Amino acid sequence: MFILNASEPKELAAYLHQQKWLKEDETVVAISKPGDGNMNCVLRIEMATRSFIIKQSRGYVEKYPQVLAPANRVLTEGAFYEKIAAVQEVQEIMPKLLGIDAMNNLIALEDLGKSNDFTVLYDLKQKIEEEELRQLVNYLNGLHQSFQKTVVDDELENTEMRKLNYEHIFEYPFREENGFDLDAVQEGLQAVAMSYKKDSELKQKIERLGSLYLSKGKYLLQGDYYPGSWLKTAEGIKVIDPEFCFYGLREFDLGVFLAHMYLTQQKESTIAYIKENYYSFEELNTTILNGFIGAEIMRRLIGLAQLPLKMELKTKATLLTFARDLILK
């Protein structure tokens, strides 16, 4: 199996020629990391006149090698890109798929250029601009409306990745002994979290939400719609990393989106805008939507997938109470 490695440029160039992702007369002039990816090994390949991105998934999470993950997950991401290529309004907000190497769990993608994601929002000093918000809501509208099924089937089931996500959202944060010391994140957070880990009423609701997350649905979801999946580019916002995609309940995508608006302390008018402009919002199940919002807030505050949040403990405690209320109401 070919292993992607930036420090072996000759082997990498030979591989790219073999895949016909490099033209015969092209040479690689630079190899770099396009960002701080969590899940996969991602490299930017630069030639004299163009560049592209290559991405390989392995049997573990790149940032946390001790966390196992499906080795072929990037192939599901490739299948998602193949699927959405049919609808221009969705495709133009995402990178184009250039190639898939199923044998080596590797895909090649269009390079969206030098850009930053929106994780800067977690320093709590910035607000999303209205035009950016419009683009983010429009993307979900386009995705959910363009790719919905009348009959639920097994397409893009993505079972293994969903099981991984299920554990991190609905199980891990609520285990009393999970081996993760929250005081290492912020002094006092472990004690704050413990009341939720012992809350049987809350855990019952969380279990139900987890079952809903694992169920099949009619709508194609991006699956991880948060600021780390949004890029600010010269051509507007682009959405990346649909490796957690599946056909499910659209309340999940929207719930994650709204949860991060609360986590980044966006204005109430921002929350209202999303609800007013998301297509057929009134048809959603608000109990399920609120549950998913609450679950995502909680797992980001007391789970393993921590955010670079510049937030006081008192504020986190208030948000956790708010999240619990959302889940139970």
Secondary structure, DSSP 4 states (H G I P E B T S, - for coil): -----TT-HHHHHHHHHHTTSS-TT----EEE--S--SSSEEEEEE-SS-EEEEEE--SB-SS-TTSB--TTHHHHHHHHHHHHTT-HHHHTTSPPEEEEEGGGTEEEEE---S-EESGGGGGS-----HHHHHHHHHHHHHHHHHSB-SS--STT--HHHHHHHHIIIIIGGG-S--S--GGGTSTTHHHHHHHHHT-HHHHHHHHHHHHHHHS--SEEE-S--SGGGEEEETTEEEE---TT-EEE-HHHHHHHHHHHHHHTT--HHHHHHHHHHSTTGGGS-HHHHHHHHHHHHHHHHHSSS-------HHHHHHHHHHHHHHHH-
